[in-house]
Amino acid sequence: VNVHAIGDEANRRVLDAFARAEPATRRLRFRVEHASLVSDDQLPRFRELGVIASIQPVFVGEYSRFAEARVGSARVHWVERTRDFVASGARIASGTDYPASDTGDPIATLFSMVTRRSADGTPASGWLPDQRVSVDVALRSMTAGPAYAAFQESELGSIAVGHAADLTVLSADPYQVAPDKLRNLRVLRTIVAGRVVYRAKKKTTA
């Protein structure tokens, strides 16, 4: 069961409903889509119930523009609390929610998770920067996380024997790129089930 919930009261109600379904909640990998505003007392319940938080890191762009005005300074730190989810032990799966978000580019998802900056690079210091995560955490949430949420972890989400040969070749190693340069990464090649389905055109010089 995948339920769309953004506000803190919506998330509390969804978790209450999921709790009544135990142990099915954990076995069937129920999840909350967005989980954008989660209060301190509700955050641990995601791990306790085995509920997946399906988040959209690029929302830091939108939220940085209006969240505090809408939810107030006392609750703004509950918004898009990526690191807190990870620290709590909850499973997360990250995506873009495009076209409802600023961009559908997964490189922007990586950049936003690591820097807490929007796709256009603002704010320069990062929005609620204490919620930044490492490149490794971000990449796993974009690959292994969604595969687990879809019951496909034995075939997708990681490079392993027996898994589908779904690969993306980037212009540089994201583990070696400075965080503020991650958004400059480019996709050079996309491979699906072992077949090259996209190859970037080589740049030519005059």
One Martini backbone bead per residue (centre of mass of N, CA, C, O) as a GRO file, in nm:
protein
  206
    1VAL     BB    1   0.095   0.037   0.025
    2ASN     BB    2   0.049   0.371  -0.118
    3VAL     BB    3   0.074   0.687   0.050
    4HIS     BB    4  -0.020   1.016   0.033
    5ALA     BB    5   0.200   1.230   0.240
    6ILE     BB    6   0.286   1.547   0.394
    7GLY     BB    7   0.182   1.621   0.653
    8ASP     BB    8   0.188   1.557   0.990
    9GLU     BB    9  -0.104   1.450   1.015
   10ALA     BB   10  -0.102   1.261   0.773
   11ASN     BB   11   0.130   1.080   0.874
   12ARG     BB   12   0.000   0.989   1.136
   13ARG     BB   13  -0.252   0.854   1.011
   14VAL     BB   14  -0.106   0.649   0.836
   15LEU     BB   15   0.051   0.508   1.064
   16ASP     BB   16  -0.198   0.421   1.220
   17ALA     BB   17  -0.312   0.243   0.995
   18PHE     BB   18  -0.066   0.059   0.958
   19ALA     BB   19  -0.054  -0.051   1.251
   20ARG     BB   20  -0.328  -0.216   1.216
   21ALA     BB   21  -0.171  -0.421   0.995
   22GLU     BB   22  -0.019  -0.583   1.163
   23PRO     BB   23   0.234  -0.751   0.986
   24ALA     BB   24   0.178  -0.641   0.693
   25THR     BB   25   0.341  -0.383   0.678
   26ARG     BB   26   0.619  -0.529   0.658
   27ARG     BB   27   0.568  -0.757   0.447
   28LEU     BB   28   0.437  -0.533   0.223
   29ARG     BB   29   0.580  -0.258   0.218
   30PHE     BB   30   0.482  -0.004   0.311
   31ARG     BB   31   0.417   0.343   0.197
   32VAL     BB   32   0.531   0.689   0.183
   33GLU     BB   33   0.449   0.958  -0.007
   34HIS     BB   34   0.706   1.196   0.082
   35ALA     BB   35   0.717   1.266   0.387
   36SER     BB   36   0.766   1.589   0.442
   37LEU     BB   37   0.610   1.605   0.741
   38VAL     BB   38   0.781   1.495   1.036
   39SER     BB   39   0.764   1.427   1.345
   40ASP     BB   40   0.945   1.323   1.611
   41ASP     BB   41   0.730   1.101   1.713
   42GLN     BB   42   0.701   0.962   1.411
   43LEU     BB   43   0.973   0.878   1.289
   44PRO     BB   44   1.025   0.588   1.432
   45ARG     BB   45   0.779   0.435   1.293
   46PHE     BB   46   0.902   0.354   1.028
   47ARG     BB   47   1.089   0.138   1.146
   48GLU     BB   48   0.894  -0.017   1.333
   49LEU     BB   49   0.691  -0.082   1.072
   50GLY     BB   50   0.841  -0.084   0.785
   51VAL     BB   51   0.824   0.194   0.651
   52ILE     BB   52   0.848   0.362   0.356
   53ALA     BB   53   1.032   0.644   0.245
   54SER     BB   54   0.917   0.841  -0.025
   55ILE     BB   55   1.141   1.060  -0.170
   56GLN     BB   56   1.220   1.420  -0.280
   57PRO     BB   57   1.504   1.602  -0.288
   58VAL     BB   58   1.422   1.844  -0.491
   59PHE     BB   59   1.224   1.986  -0.283
   60VAL     BB   60   1.421   2.193  -0.160
   61GLY     BB   61   1.348   2.413  -0.355
   62GLU     BB   62   1.053   2.464  -0.286
   63TYR     BB   63   1.074   2.469   0.031
   64SER     BB   64   1.277   2.709   0.052
   65ARG     BB   65   1.051   2.919  -0.054
   66PHE     BB   66   0.781   2.826   0.168
   67ALA     BB   67   0.776   2.656   0.434
   68GLU     BB   68   0.805   2.855   0.674
   69ALA     BB   69   0.549   3.025   0.605
   70ARG     BB   70   0.351   2.765   0.639
   71VAL     BB   71   0.475   2.611   0.924
   72GLY     BB   72   0.701   2.739   1.065
   73SER     BB   73   0.979   2.744   1.274
   74ALA     BB   74   0.902   2.492   1.459
   75ARG     BB   75   0.855   2.287   1.184
   76VAL     BB   76   1.071   2.311   0.952
   77HIS     BB   77   1.266   2.069   1.061
   78TRP     BB   78   1.051   1.845   0.940
   79VAL     BB   79   1.148   1.899   0.652
   80GLU     BB   80   1.301   1.694   0.462
   81ARG     BB   81   1.445   1.454   0.667
   82THR     BB   82   1.681   1.265   0.560
   83ARG     BB   83   1.894   1.205   0.783
   84ASP     BB   84   1.687   1.121   0.996
   85PHE     BB   85   1.591   0.869   0.854
   86VAL     BB   86   1.862   0.726   0.844
   87ALA     BB   87   1.926   0.739   1.155
   88SER     BB   88   1.659   0.570   1.233
   89GLY     BB   89   1.646   0.316   1.008
   90ALA     BB   90   1.497   0.385   0.770
   91ARG     BB   91   1.355   0.334   0.472
   92ILE     BB   92   1.459   0.459   0.150
   93ALA     BB   93   1.314   0.624  -0.148
   94SER     BB   94   1.428   0.791  -0.434
   95GLY     BB   95   1.302   1.069  -0.632
   96THR     BB   96   1.121   1.326  -0.833
   97ASP     BB   97   0.805   1.381  -0.921
   98TYR     BB   98   0.785   1.419  -1.207
   99PRO     BB   99   0.632   1.736  -1.284
  100ALA     BB  100   0.605   1.846  -0.970
  101SER     BB  101   0.891   1.932  -1.005
  102ASP     BB  102   1.170   2.097  -1.111
  103THR     BB  103   1.289   1.795  -1.177
  104GLY     BB  104   1.386   1.469  -1.347
  105ASP     BB  105   1.683   1.468  -1.269
  106PRO     BB  106   1.888   1.246  -1.102
  107ILE     BB  107   2.130   1.434  -1.056
  108ALA     BB  108   1.967   1.631  -0.881
  109THR     BB  109   1.907   1.434  -0.658
  110LEU     BB  110   2.196   1.393  -0.569
  111PHE     BB  111   2.269   1.688  -0.520
  112SER     BB  112   2.042   1.751  -0.309
  113MET     BB  113   2.117   1.538  -0.093
  114VAL     BB  114   2.420   1.640  -0.047
  115THR     BB  115   2.353   1.981  -0.036
  116ARG     BB  116   2.059   2.113  -0.015
  117ARG     BB  117   2.009   2.185  -0.318
  118SER     BB  118   1.891   2.287  -0.590
  119ALA     BB  119   1.907   2.251  -0.927
  120ASP     BB  120   2.021   2.568  -0.933
  121GLY     BB  121   2.197   2.592  -0.641
  122THR     BB  122   1.977   2.666  -0.431
  123PRO     BB  123   2.108   2.751  -0.173
  124ALA     BB  124   2.444   2.781  -0.128
  125SER     BB  125   2.428   2.659   0.185
  126GLY     BB  126   2.176   2.525   0.215
  127TRP     BB  127   1.886   2.357   0.319
  128LEU     BB  128   1.907   2.234   0.596
  129PRO     BB  129   2.218   2.106   0.617
  130ASP     BB  130   2.182   1.872   0.839
  131GLN     BB  131   2.039   1.683   0.591
  132ARG     BB  132   2.273   1.572   0.480
  133VAL     BB  133   2.432   1.334   0.261
  134SER     BB  134   2.591   1.097   0.118
  135VAL     BB  135   2.660   0.958  -0.176
  136ASP     BB  136   2.601   0.667  -0.093
  137VAL     BB  137   2.321   0.710   0.024
  138ALA     BB  138   2.195   0.837  -0.225
  139LEU     BB  139   2.243   0.607  -0.434
  140ARG     BB  140   2.093   0.384  -0.274
  141SER     BB  141   1.815   0.540  -0.273
  142MET     BB  142   1.809   0.527  -0.607
  143THR     BB  143   1.830   0.197  -0.618
  144ALA     BB  144   1.786  -0.007  -0.377
  145GLY     BB  145   1.535   0.126  -0.262
  146PRO     BB  146   1.326   0.090  -0.498
  147ALA     BB  147   1.366  -0.214  -0.529
  148TYR     BB  148   1.257  -0.288  -0.249
  149ALA     BB  149   0.977  -0.145  -0.277
  150ALA     BB  150   0.927  -0.354  -0.545
  151PHE     BB  151   1.045  -0.647  -0.495
  152GLN     BB  152   1.355  -0.620  -0.672
  153GLU     BB  153   1.639  -0.690  -0.521
  154SER     BB  154   1.709  -0.964  -0.703
  155GLU     BB  155   1.729  -0.771  -0.996
  156LEU     BB  156   1.770  -0.483  -0.870
  157GLY     BB  157   1.988  -0.195  -0.757
  158SER     BB  158   2.246  -0.373  -0.847
  159ILE     BB  159   2.569  -0.506  -0.894
  160ALA     BB  160   2.498  -0.845  -0.992
  161VAL     BB  161   2.462  -1.160  -1.002
  162GLY     BB  162   2.146  -1.190  -1.177
  163HIS     BB  163   2.116  -0.912  -1.261
  164ALA     BB  164   2.030  -0.659  -1.427
  165ALA     BB  165   2.184  -0.476  -1.698
  166ASP     BB  166   2.162  -0.179  -1.534
  167LEU     BB  167   2.323   0.115  -1.660
  168THR     BB  168   2.522   0.412  -1.570
  169VAL     BB  169   2.726   0.642  -1.740
  170LEU     BB  170   2.951   0.872  -1.627
  171SER     BB  171   3.176   1.148  -1.643
  172ALA     BB  172   3.213   1.073  -1.331
  173ASP     BB  173   3.299   1.010  -1.007
  174PRO     BB  174   3.093   1.082  -0.744
  175TYR     BB  175   3.305   1.007  -0.512
  176GLN     BB  176   3.523   1.236  -0.642
  177VAL     BB  177   3.326   1.466  -0.636
  178ALA     BB  178   3.240   1.758  -0.558
  179PRO     BB  179   2.943   1.845  -0.437
  180ASP     BB  180   2.913   2.123  -0.614
  181LYS     BB  181   2.971   1.928  -0.893
  182LEU     BB  182   2.746   1.713  -0.941
  183ARG     BB  183   2.562   1.876  -1.152
  184ASN     BB  184   2.789   1.823  -1.390
  185LEU     BB  185   2.700   1.566  -1.453
  186ARG     BB  186   2.696   1.311  -1.714
  187VAL     BB  187   2.541   1.116  -1.947
  188LEU     BB  188   2.691   0.868  -2.162
  189ARG     BB  189   2.533   0.594  -2.070
  190THR     BB  190   2.265   0.354  -2.136
  191ILE     BB  191   2.173   0.041  -1.977
  192VAL     BB  192   1.936  -0.219  -2.077
  193ALA     BB  193   1.961  -0.538  -2.045
  194GLY     BB  194   2.256  -0.497  -2.203
  195ARG     BB  195   2.152  -0.243  -2.364
  196VAL     BB  196   2.210   0.023  -2.559
  197VAL     BB  197   1.994   0.327  -2.540
  198TYR     BB  198   2.233   0.539  -2.473
  199ARG     BB  199   2.439   0.799  -2.640
  200ALA     BB  200   2.645   1.038  -2.627
  201LYS     BB  201   2.746   1.300  -2.788
  202LYS     BB  202   3.013   1.411  -2.928
  203LYS     BB  203   3.218   1.662  -2.900
  204THR     BB  204   3.283   1.938  -3.108
  205THR     BB  205   3.537   2.115  -3.280
  206ALA     BB  206   3.631   2.394  -3.480
   0.00000   0.00000   0.00000
